Amino acid sequence: MPFLSFFPLFAFMFAGYLFLYTIGFFPDKLMYVIGSVGLPSGSYWKPTWGDLVVLFGLITLNIEVFKATRTSNVSIVDHTLSTLVFIAFLIAWMIAPWAVGPKGDSTFLFLTVMSFIDVIAGFTITISAARRDFGGG
């Protein structure tokens, strides 16, 4: 899938969140418990849908940081699109009521911060890798 090599995965996170809002699932159901997992300590972990979204965001961030290690023309397009996706996240978080939800949920803010880290890490890693590749120090 060469298309995914230059397309920011956080755009899919944004689109997925917006889709789930459109069908009425988010943000109201972000705090619903998915299930429970018994731990050896005897306590139970009860993840919510919001926890699952943040977990997918962290996995996406890991993949995006790995993608940032490339030094090619495709990475420039990826970084530019990642910046646009971050701007979309930021604007939505500031002005769209569905991004915060009726209870002031922070899930969308966490995704926004992860998108910001993707932009900063992408540029930083690409510059460092380019210096290494071209012997600039």
Sequence and secondary structure as in RCSB ss.txt:
>XXXX:A:sequence
MPFLSFFPLFAFMFAGYLFLYTIGFFPDKLMYVIGSVGLPSGSYWKPTWGDLVVLFGLITLNIEVFKATRTSNVS
IVDHTLSTLVFIAFLIAWMIAPWAVGPKGDSTFLFLTVMSFIDVIAGFTITISAARRDFGGG
>XXXX:A:secstr
 THHHHS THHHHHHHHHHHHHTT TTGGGGSB   EE TTS EE  BHHHHHHHHHHHHHHHHHHHTT  SHHH
HHHHHHHHHHHHHHHHHHHH HHHHTTTT  HHHHHHHHHHHHHHHHHHHHHHHHHHHTT  
